[in-house]
């Protein structure tokens, strides 16, 4: 089975940051949208595997590189494909280009199925997934980061309660909501002066409606590392890299 899926998008006003460019959270949502549409085409989307296999797909990692940010009313082309299939996870990649075929940004992701009742990881061969899925060589060959930074209460930034709009079909906090919680830390002044070049997030544990998350941040030269916790549980870790705008 062909592992590639393509779609065209127009950047709308509601997807923009204050500089009328596609914002970080909206970029992640766009990647999530095309990935979902891709899985629908071969009958392995969350609605299908929930009904047939009592399972759900969840993201474990997302790694994004930004070359150039699309702007309001830009038309962009997205392409998603499978780069690796392992017993308990699938690795995907998505690339976005403009109408001149100029590379804008790309995302590499790991996704795995979990059992709805136990929330334990399931093997790929226990759910609806094509046995003959083809793979494509990866565009981004760099490995995922090792996010092991030690955080203290001195690194605490703010608390965020989980509300119903943050909850997705899997009945846990949407992956993009965690990105938004991190993006909340970035001021307009920071974004005016700097361009985000890379963002990577590792999803460690689930959180649900009503829980209180604590967001931590450490600054280093041209990068920030983040930790999101619920009580003593680590929920997600992330790293953001940037450069000064010229």
C-alpha positions as CSV (number, residue, x, y, z in Angstrom):
1,X,0.0,0.0,0.0
2,X,1.2,3.5,-0.9
3,X,2.4,5.2,2.2
4,X,1.9,8.8,1.0
5,X,-0.9,11.2,1.4
6,X,-1.1,14.8,0.0
7,X,-3.4,17.7,0.7
8,X,-3.6,21.5,0.1
9,X,-4.4,24.1,2.8
10,X,-5.0,27.8,2.9
11,X,-3.7,29.7,5.9
12,X,-6.7,31.4,7.5
13,X,-6.8,34.4,9.8
14,X,-7.6,32.4,12.9
15,X,-4.4,30.3,12.5
16,X,-2.1,33.4,12.7
17,X,0.0,34.9,15.4
18,X,0.3,38.6,16.1
19,X,2.7,38.9,13.1
20,X,0.2,37.3,10.7
21,X,2.3,34.2,10.4
22,X,1.3,30.6,11.2
23,X,1.7,30.2,15.0
24,X,3.5,27.4,16.7
25,X,0.4,25.8,18.1
26,X,-1.5,26.2,14.8
27,X,1.4,24.5,13.0
28,X,1.2,21.5,15.3
29,X,-2.6,21.4,14.8
30,X,-2.1,21.4,11.0
31,X,0.3,18.5,11.3
32,X,-2.2,16.7,13.5
33,X,-5.0,17.4,11.0
34,X,-3.2,16.0,7.9
35,X,-2.0,13.0,9.9
36,X,-5.6,12.2,10.9
37,X,-6.8,12.6,7.3
38,X,-4.0,10.2,6.2
39,X,-5.0,7.5,8.6
40,X,-8.7,7.8,7.5
41,X,-7.6,6.9,4.0
42,X,-6.5,3.4,5.0
43,X,-9.1,2.8,7.7
44,X,-6.9,3.1,10.8
45,X,-8.2,6.4,12.2
46,X,-9.2,6.6,15.9
47,X,-12.9,6.3,15.3
48,X,-12.4,3.1,13.4
49,X,-9.9,1.4,15.7
50,X,-12.0,2.5,18.8
51,X,-15.1,0.7,17.3
52,X,-13.3,-2.3,15.9
53,X,-10.4,-2.9,18.3
54,X,-11.1,-1.0,21.5
55,X,-8.0,1.0,20.9
56,X,-6.7,4.5,20.2
57,X,-3.7,6.0,18.6
58,X,-1.6,8.3,20.8
59,X,1.4,10.4,19.9
60,X,4.6,9.8,21.9
61,X,6.9,12.3,20.2
62,X,6.7,15.2,17.7
63,X,9.7,16.9,16.3
64,X,9.3,20.0,14.0
65,X,11.8,22.0,12.0
66,X,10.8,25.5,10.7
67,X,12.5,26.9,7.7
68,X,10.0,29.6,6.8
69,X,6.6,30.5,8.2
70,X,3.6,30.7,5.9
71,X,1.5,33.8,6.2
72,X,-2.2,34.8,5.9
73,X,-3.9,33.6,2.7
74,X,-0.9,31.5,1.6
75,X,-1.7,28.2,0.0
76,X,0.6,25.4,1.1
77,X,0.9,21.7,0.2
78,X,1.2,19.0,2.8
79,X,2.6,15.5,2.4
80,X,2.5,12.8,5.0
81,X,4.1,9.4,4.8
82,X,5.2,6.4,6.8
83,X,9.0,6.1,7.5
84,X,9.1,3.2,9.9
85,X,6.9,0.5,11.3
86,X,7.8,-1.3,14.5
87,X,5.8,-3.8,16.6
88,X,4.3,-1.2,18.9
89,X,4.7,2.1,17.0
90,X,4.6,3.7,13.7
91,X,6.9,6.6,12.7
92,X,5.5,9.3,10.4
93,X,6.8,12.4,8.6
94,X,5.0,15.4,7.2
95,X,6.4,18.1,5.0
96,X,4.8,21.4,4.0
97,X,5.9,23.4,0.9
98,X,4.5,26.6,-0.7
99,X,3.1,26.9,-4.2
100,X,6.7,27.3,-5.6
101,X,7.7,24.0,-4.0
102,X,9.8,25.9,-1.4
103,X,10.3,23.9,1.9
104,X,8.4,25.6,4.8
105,X,8.4,23.2,7.7
106,X,8.3,19.5,8.5
107,X,7.4,17.2,11.4
108,X,8.6,13.8,12.4
109,X,6.3,11.8,14.8
110,X,6.0,8.6,16.7
111,X,2.6,7.2,17.3
112,X,1.4,4.0,19.1
113,X,-1.9,2.3,19.9
114,X,-3.2,2.0,23.4
115,X,-6.0,-0.1,24.9
116,X,-9.0,2.1,25.8
117,X,-9.7,0.2,29.1
118,X,-6.2,-0.4,30.4
119,X,-4.4,2.5,28.7
120,X,-1.6,0.1,28.0
121,X,0.3,0.0,24.7
122,X,-1.0,-2.4,22.2
123,X,0.9,-4.1,19.3
124,X,0.2,-2.8,15.8
125,X,-0.9,-6.3,14.6
126,X,-3.8,-6.2,17.1
127,X,-5.5,-3.2,15.4
128,X,-6.8,-2.2,12.0
129,X,-3.5,-1.3,10.2
130,X,-2.4,-2.3,6.6
131,X,0.0,-5.3,6.6
132,X,1.4,-4.1,3.3
133,X,2.0,-0.5,4.2
134,X,5.1,0.9,2.3
135,X,7.7,3.1,3.9
136,X,9.6,6.1,2.6
137,X,13.1,7.2,3.6
138,X,13.1,9.9,6.3
139,X,13.7,13.6,5.3
140,X,14.8,14.5,8.9
141,X,17.5,12.0,9.8
142,X,18.4,13.6,13.1
143,X,17.5,11.5,16.2
144,X,15.1,12.8,18.8
145,X,16.6,14.7,21.6
146,X,17.4,13.3,25.0
147,X,15.3,15.5,27.3
148,X,16.8,14.8,30.7
149,X,17.1,18.4,32.2
150,X,16.7,18.6,36.0
151,X,14.0,21.1,37.0
152,X,13.5,22.8,40.4
153,X,10.7,25.0,41.7
154,X,12.9,28.0,40.7
155,X,12.1,27.0,37.1
156,X,8.3,27.1,37.7
157,X,6.4,29.5,35.4
158,X,2.7,29.0,35.9
159,X,-0.2,26.6,36.5
160,X,-2.8,25.6,33.9
161,X,-6.1,23.8,34.6
162,X,-7.4,21.3,32.0
163,X,-10.8,22.3,30.8
164,X,-13.2,20.5,28.5
165,X,-12.0,22.3,25.3
166,X,-8.6,20.7,25.9
167,X,-10.0,17.2,25.8
168,X,-9.9,15.3,22.5
169,X,-11.6,12.1,21.1
170,X,-9.2,9.9,23.2
171,X,-10.7,11.5,26.4
172,X,-7.3,13.0,27.4
173,X,-5.6,16.3,26.9
174,X,-5.1,17.1,23.2
175,X,-1.5,17.0,22.1
176,X,-1.8,20.5,20.7
177,X,-3.0,21.9,24.1
178,X,0.4,21.0,25.6
179,X,2.1,23.0,22.9
180,X,-0.3,25.9,23.6
181,X,0.6,25.8,27.3
182,X,4.3,26.1,26.3
183,X,3.6,28.8,23.7
184,X,1.9,30.8,26.5
185,X,5.3,31.4,28.0
186,X,6.6,33.1,24.8
187,X,6.0,36.9,24.9
188,X,5.1,39.0,21.9
189,X,8.4,40.8,22.4
190,X,10.3,37.5,22.2
191,X,8.5,36.5,19.0
192,X,9.1,39.9,17.5
193,X,12.9,39.5,18.0
194,X,13.3,35.7,17.4
195,X,12.3,33.1,14.9
196,X,11.5,29.6,16.2
197,X,13.6,27.1,14.2
198,X,12.9,23.8,16.0
199,X,10.3,22.4,18.5
200,X,10.2,18.9,19.9
201,X,7.8,17.5,22.5
202,X,7.7,14.1,24.2
203,X,4.4,12.9,25.6
204,X,5.0,10.8,28.7
205,X,1.8,10.4,30.6
206,X,-1.9,11.4,30.0
207,X,-3.8,14.2,31.8
208,X,-7.5,14.7,31.9
209,X,-10.2,17.3,32.5
210,X,-9.9,19.1,35.9
211,X,-6.3,18.3,36.6
212,X,-3.8,21.2,37.3
213,X,-0.6,21.2,35.3
214,X,2.6,23.0,36.3
215,X,4.8,24.3,33.6
216,X,8.6,24.7,34.1
217,X,11.1,26.3,31.9
218,X,14.9,26.6,31.7
219,X,16.6,29.1,29.4
220,X,19.9,28.3,27.6
221,X,21.6,30.1,24.7
222,X,19.1,30.1,21.8
223,X,16.9,27.4,23.3
224,X,14.5,26.7,26.1
225,X,13.6,23.4,27.7
226,X,10.2,22.7,29.3
227,X,8.7,20.3,31.7
228,X,4.9,19.8,32.3
229,X,3.9,18.0,35.5
230,X,0.7,17.0,37.2
231,X,1.6,16.5,40.9
232,X,4.7,14.3,40.9
233,X,3.9,12.8,37.5
234,X,5.8,14.0,34.4
235,X,3.3,14.7,31.6
236,X,5.5,16.1,28.8
237,X,8.9,17.4,28.1
238,X,9.8,19.7,25.3
239,X,12.6,21.8,23.8
240,X,12.3,24.9,21.7
241,X,15.2,26.4,19.6
242,X,15.3,29.8,18.0
243,X,17.5,32.4,16.3
244,X,17.5,36.1,16.2
245,X,15.5,37.6,13.3
246,X,17.6,39.5,10.8
